[in-house]
Amino acid sequence: MDSPSRSDGFVGGLAELLGGKVGDHASPVRHTVRFVGLIVLGLTFLTLALHFVQKSPCRDGAWSDNKQYTHFCYTDVLALYGAEGLADGKVPYVDHAVEYPVLTGAMMGVIGLPIHKYGQTHPEFNQYQGFYDLTALVLGAFALITAAMIVALRNRRPWDAAMFALSPALLVTATVNWDFLAIVLAVGGIYAWSRRWDWAWLPPVVTGVLFGLGASAKLWPLFLLGGILAVAVRNRQLSRFFIAAGATVVTWLIVNVPVMMANFASWNEFFRNSNERGVDWGVLWYVGRYFDSKFWSGAPGDSGLFQYLSRDENRSLLNFICYALFLGACAGVFWLAQKAPAAPRLTQLTFLIVAFFLLFSKVWSQQFTLWLLPLAILARPRWGAFLLWQFAELGYFLAFYGELLGASGKNVMPEGVFVLASTFRWVTVAALCVLVIQDIRHPKRDVVRQSDPLAV
């Protein structure tokens, strides 16, 4: 089993401040996957508990004087309990169009509607707090399962999962939205793909089912099929890809078609909203528009490229450019997978695909960083670059709330501070992509491959 204090220079340096590296005569129990797994789960639980405390000022739903921003405790779970009609007992997609894919809307309804019904007969019960608490409990369970699967995927490097457990991004964004539903399904699909079961067709089928469910919760797990395609072509295992892709499509249809038939307009709300949404906070296009404003007024005939693309009438062009850049990056990842000296690991490719989607997207909500978290750890478990990225994410989190206060009429910092934090986040994710690409091009640099050549 790998010991981070010996194999990772950054951890080894820190270990010298805490008594030195693990010795040759350390207790054998400390070298078991079960022991490490329990430690990781305990650390994950601790981080989630601290996250719950951090969000607790907002739990009652009584937000006044911008408390949700001044206390850094905003969460969509509370905001959308009322906005999506759950507080009024409305059934998602039947009585109200939900802005999320079907499985996320179903989770909202399964938790929210019983909470509302109970609140109807118990006026003293705070429905908002009950909805948040129960949702946080379920999402926390998904996070713990995700941590356990990271340990299982890296049974020769189980301490890598501690990067997930101690992540600042997990600490501040775990329950900002329902993203852990899609995350646990996506990581579950990767775990299933790595298994060697008696029936060769079973791993890709389970992978496809989990990816299909994940894509029914948030769209991005569908992108992971691109990594599987690249690996399948390189390893001449196209049959496994087609089985996984077929299972993904069938599962997605089973979940979505009933809602489409019952109320197509409500089902289509997610896609309509995604298409019509403009440039969001902190993305590449937002940063570019800020720098454009230093040279052009933004008026017609006097605007830079990013200002031009940010106009409502040019939304279709912006969408096309975002998709084109993403598809071009995916083509590059596929080419890299075929030309690399050794077949890349699946998690390296899936990390690159999801990272490129966020780097070129017009929307990058604060909780989207959770999509990358397990993939980054599985792709390149090196603490130095990882912590630099997490520091950037934490800086963005703080700056984002400052920017929200500014938008609410309480200026606490110049906009340039938020732009700097956004740029730092973008650059650190791009740097992680470069490092993963270098590991693919030079397999001997891949620390996962050194300890387990068969790891995904």
Buried (B, 14 or more C-beta within 10 A) or exposed (E): BBBBBEBBEBBBEEBEEEEEBBEEEEEEEEEEBEBBBEBBBEBBBEBBEBBBEBBBBBBEBEBEEBBBBBBBBBBBBBBBBBEBBBBEBBBBBEEBBBBBBBBBBBBBBEBBBEBBEEBEEEEEEBBBBBBBBBBBEBBBEBBBBBBBBBBBBBEBBBBBBBBBBBBBBBBBBBBBBBBBBBBBBBBBBBBBBBEEEEEEEEBBBBBBBBBBBBBBBBBBBBBBBBBBBBBBBBEEBEEBBBBBBBBBBBBBEEBBEEBBEEBEEBBBBBEEEEEEBBBEBBBBBBBBBBEBBEEBEBEEEEBBEBBBBBBEEBBEEBBEBBEEBBEEBBEEBBEBBEEBEBBBBBBBBBBBBBBBBBBBBBBBBBBBBBBBBBBBBBBBBBBEBBBBBBBBBBBBBBBBBBBBBBEEEEEBBEBEBBBBBBBBBBBBBBBBBEBBBEBBBEBEBBBBBBBBEEBB
